[in-house]
Amino acid sequence: MKKIFLSLVFLLLGIILAAGCTGPASPTAMVTDTKAPVSTPVITPVVESITTRVTEPATTLRETESIQTVTPVQYETLHPVEVTSTVPTRVASDNPYLENLNIRKRTFDYPLPNCFMQTAFPGLLKDTYGIKQVVPNLAVISEDEYLTFIRKYTDDNSESSELKTPSACLGSAAEPTWNFIEVRVILDPTNVHPTDYTITENIWSDGKVVVKFATTRSMVIDEQITLLSYIPIRSDEVDLFDVVEVTYTRL
């Protein structure tokens, strides 16, 4: 009897439990699992700003060469002028600019015999010729005359070659011997309008002007002037030749 009672109790509990599980759920008991919509992150592509560096060909800066019209050597015979006690002072603002003054003593490697020089320049090298004279006396020859002298009286047309001794000088005394002094003057005119100038080369010896050589040239800016001359001189007077001073007189 007891077993039957327990069986009924368990059966009743099962029915009650079954009815509770299958019945409608209380509104408060229902929990709706509502998931908020997940917003998909917008991925903005990062555009990397790439600066393209264009390498341009290097610009070569060339210094424009200043091409200056250089007047060829046009020698006008320098002639002796009277030596005064003072040297003219350069006062004109547009006097030419002395670009170069060069003196080359002893242009020949060895002394030139007296008879040889007298034959080459007859009547020029007299007994009264020289710096040590009471009245100093020198002369100049042009570049053309000097080059002609070299071609005519040297073996290979140079200042270092052997001389062609004239037949009239065979067996003659060598003394006094001679040489040359080369004087080169390059001038850059500064005057805008063509102007005549007297250019004077003042030869100094022992602290004073002993001889002057002058020439007149027409000068204008950008037309360079070159004066090239040669002075025959005794070998024992070469070192008495000190300097050359160039002065100008506007005509």
C-alpha positions as CSV (number, residue, x, y, z in Angstrom):
1,M,0.0,0.0,0.0
2,K,2.8,2.3,0.9
3,K,4.6,1.7,-2.4
4,I,1.4,2.5,-4.4
5,F,1.1,5.9,-2.5
6,L,4.7,6.8,-3.3
7,S,4.2,6.0,-6.9
8,L,1.1,8.3,-7.1
9,V,3.0,11.1,-5.5
10,F,5.9,10.9,-8.0
11,L,3.4,10.6,-10.9
12,L,1.6,13.8,-9.7
13,L,4.8,15.7,-9.4
14,G,5.9,14.7,-12.9
15,I,2.6,15.9,-14.3
16,I,2.9,19.2,-12.5
17,L,6.4,19.8,-13.6
18,A,5.5,18.9,-17.2
19,A,2.7,21.3,-17.2
20,G,4.9,24.2,-15.9
21,C,7.6,23.7,-18.5
22,T,5.2,23.7,-21.5
23,G,3.0,26.6,-20.4
24,P,3.3,30.1,-21.9
25,A,6.1,32.0,-20.5
26,S,5.6,35.1,-18.5
27,P,6.3,38.3,-20.3
28,T,8.7,39.3,-17.6
29,A,10.4,36.0,-17.9
30,M,11.1,36.4,-21.6
31,V,14.3,38.0,-22.3
32,T,14.8,38.8,-25.9
33,D,18.4,38.7,-26.7
34,T,18.4,41.7,-29.0
35,K,21.8,42.4,-30.3
36,A,22.5,45.9,-31.5
37,P,23.6,46.0,-35.1
38,V,27.3,46.1,-35.3
39,S,28.3,48.9,-37.5
40,T,31.0,47.7,-39.9
41,P,33.9,50.1,-39.5
42,V,34.5,52.0,-42.6
43,I,38.1,51.7,-43.6
44,T,39.1,54.8,-45.4
45,P,42.1,54.0,-47.6
46,V,45.0,56.1,-46.6
47,V,46.4,57.6,-49.8
48,E,50.0,58.3,-49.1
49,S,51.0,61.5,-50.6
50,I,54.1,60.6,-52.6
51,T,56.0,63.6,-53.8
52,T,57.7,62.6,-57.0
53,R,61.0,64.4,-57.3
54,V,61.9,65.0,-60.8
55,T,65.6,65.3,-61.1
56,E,66.3,68.0,-63.7
57,P,69.5,67.9,-65.6
58,A,72.1,70.0,-63.8
59,T,72.4,73.4,-65.4
60,T,76.0,74.0,-66.3
61,L,76.9,77.5,-65.6
62,R,79.7,78.6,-67.9
63,E,81.4,81.8,-67.4
64,T,81.1,83.7,-70.6
65,E,84.5,84.4,-71.8
66,S,85.1,88.0,-72.3
67,I,86.4,88.1,-75.9
68,Q,88.4,91.2,-76.3
69,T,89.4,92.4,-79.6
70,V,93.2,92.5,-79.5
71,T,94.9,94.7,-82.0
72,P,97.8,92.8,-83.5
73,V,101.2,94.3,-82.9
74,Q,101.3,97.3,-85.1
75,Y,104.7,98.9,-84.5
76,E,105.1,102.5,-85.2
77,T,108.7,103.6,-85.0
78,L,109.5,105.0,-81.6
79,H,111.7,108.1,-82.0
80,P,114.0,109.8,-79.5
81,V,112.6,113.0,-77.9
82,E,114.3,115.6,-75.8
83,V,114.9,114.6,-72.3
84,T,113.6,117.0,-69.8
85,S,114.3,117.2,-66.1
86,T,110.8,116.0,-65.1
87,V,108.6,113.2,-66.3
88,P,105.0,114.3,-67.3
89,T,102.5,113.4,-64.7
90,R,99.5,111.3,-65.7
91,V,96.5,113.5,-64.8
92,A,93.8,112.6,-67.3
93,S,91.1,110.3,-65.9
94,D,90.8,108.5,-69.2
95,N,94.4,107.7,-69.8
96,P,95.0,104.1,-70.9
97,Y,95.4,101.4,-68.4
98,L,98.9,99.8,-68.4
99,E,98.0,96.1,-68.7
100,N,101.6,94.8,-69.0
101,L,105.1,96.2,-69.1
102,N,107.8,93.7,-69.6
103,I,111.6,94.2,-70.0
104,R,113.7,91.3,-71.2
105,K,117.5,92.0,-71.0
106,R,120.0,90.1,-73.1
107,T,117.6,88.5,-75.6
108,F,120.6,86.6,-77.2
109,D,122.2,83.9,-75.1
110,Y,125.7,85.2,-75.9
111,P,127.3,88.5,-76.8
112,L,127.2,89.7,-80.4
113,P,130.5,90.9,-81.9
114,N,130.9,94.5,-82.8
115,C,131.7,94.1,-86.5
116,F,128.7,91.8,-86.8
117,M,126.4,94.4,-85.3
118,Q,127.9,97.3,-87.3
119,T,127.3,95.3,-90.5
120,A,123.7,94.5,-89.5
121,F,122.8,98.1,-88.5
122,P,125.1,100.4,-90.5
123,G,125.2,103.9,-89.3
124,L,123.1,103.3,-86.2
125,L,125.7,102.2,-83.6
126,K,128.1,105.1,-83.7
127,D,130.9,106.0,-81.3
128,T,128.5,108.4,-79.5
129,Y,126.0,105.6,-78.9
130,G,125.4,104.4,-75.4
131,I,124.1,105.2,-71.9
132,K,127.5,106.3,-70.6
133,Q,127.9,109.1,-73.2
134,V,127.9,112.7,-72.0
135,V,124.6,112.9,-73.8
136,P,123.1,109.4,-73.5
137,N,122.0,108.1,-76.9
138,L,120.1,104.9,-77.6
139,A,118.0,103.7,-80.5
140,V,115.1,101.3,-81.0
141,I,114.3,98.8,-83.8
142,S,110.9,97.4,-84.6
143,E,109.8,93.8,-84.1
144,D,110.0,93.3,-87.9
145,E,113.5,94.6,-88.1
146,Y,114.5,92.4,-85.2
147,L,113.0,89.2,-86.7
148,T,114.6,90.0,-90.0
149,F,118.0,90.3,-88.2
150,I,117.5,86.9,-86.6
151,R,116.5,85.2,-89.9
152,K,119.4,86.7,-91.8
153,Y,122.2,86.3,-89.3
154,T,121.4,83.1,-87.3
155,D,121.6,79.4,-88.4
156,D,118.2,78.3,-87.2
157,N,116.3,81.6,-86.8
158,S,116.6,81.7,-83.1
159,E,118.2,83.8,-80.4
160,S,120.1,80.8,-79.1
161,S,121.6,79.5,-82.4
162,E,125.0,80.1,-84.0
163,L,125.6,83.3,-85.9
164,K,126.3,83.6,-89.6
165,T,129.4,85.8,-89.5
166,P,129.6,88.1,-92.5
167,S,132.7,87.6,-94.5
168,A,133.8,91.2,-93.9
169,C,134.0,90.4,-90.1
170,L,136.2,87.2,-90.3
171,G,139.2,87.8,-88.1
172,S,138.0,91.1,-86.7
173,A,138.0,91.9,-83.0
174,A,134.9,91.0,-81.1
175,E,134.9,94.0,-78.7
176,P,132.9,95.8,-77.8
177,T,130.2,93.2,-77.8
178,W,126.4,93.8,-77.9
179,N,123.0,92.5,-77.1
180,F,119.4,93.6,-77.1
181,I,116.8,94.7,-74.6
182,E,113.2,93.9,-75.4
183,V,110.5,96.3,-74.2
184,R,106.9,95.1,-74.4
185,V,104.1,97.5,-73.5
186,I,100.4,96.5,-73.5
187,L,97.8,99.2,-73.0
188,D,94.0,99.0,-72.5
189,P,92.5,102.3,-73.6
190,T,89.7,103.7,-71.4
191,N,88.5,106.6,-73.6
192,V,85.1,106.1,-75.2
193,H,85.8,108.2,-78.3
194,P,88.8,107.6,-80.5
195,T,91.6,109.9,-79.3
196,D,95.2,110.4,-80.3
197,Y,97.8,110.0,-77.6
198,T,101.5,110.4,-77.5
199,I,102.9,107.4,-75.7
200,T,106.4,108.0,-74.2
201,E,108.7,105.3,-72.9
202,N,111.1,106.9,-70.4
203,I,114.4,105.0,-70.0
204,W,115.8,105.3,-66.4
205,S,119.4,104.8,-65.4
206,D,121.1,105.8,-62.2
207,G,118.0,107.5,-60.8
208,K,117.2,109.7,-63.8
209,V,115.6,109.6,-67.2
210,V,118.4,109.3,-69.8
211,V,116.5,108.6,-73.0
212,K,112.9,108.9,-74.2
213,F,111.2,107.2,-77.0
214,A,107.8,108.4,-78.2
215,T,105.1,107.4,-80.6
216,T,101.5,108.7,-81.4
217,R,98.6,106.3,-81.5
218,S,94.9,106.6,-81.9
219,M,93.2,104.8,-79.0
220,V,89.6,103.8,-78.2
221,I,88.2,101.6,-75.5
222,D,88.2,97.8,-76.0
223,E,91.0,98.0,-78.6
224,Q,94.1,96.9,-76.9
225,I,97.4,98.4,-78.0
226,T,100.8,96.5,-78.0
227,L,104.1,98.2,-78.4
228,L,107.1,96.0,-78.9
229,S,110.6,97.3,-79.5
230,Y,114.2,96.3,-79.2
231,I,117.1,98.4,-78.1
232,P,120.6,97.5,-79.2
233,I,123.0,98.0,-76.2
234,R,126.6,97.4,-75.4
235,S,127.2,94.3,-73.1
236,D,128.8,96.4,-70.5
237,E,125.8,98.8,-70.3
238,V,123.0,96.3,-70.0
239,D,122.9,96.5,-66.2
240,L,122.9,100.3,-66.4
241,F,119.4,100.0,-67.9
242,D,117.2,100.2,-64.9
243,V,113.5,100.6,-65.7
244,V,111.0,101.9,-68.2
245,E,108.3,104.3,-67.3
246,V,105.3,104.9,-69.6
247,T,103.6,108.2,-69.8
248,Y,100.8,109.6,-72.0
249,T,99.9,112.9,-73.5
250,R,96.4,113.4,-74.9
251,L,96.5,115.4,-78.1
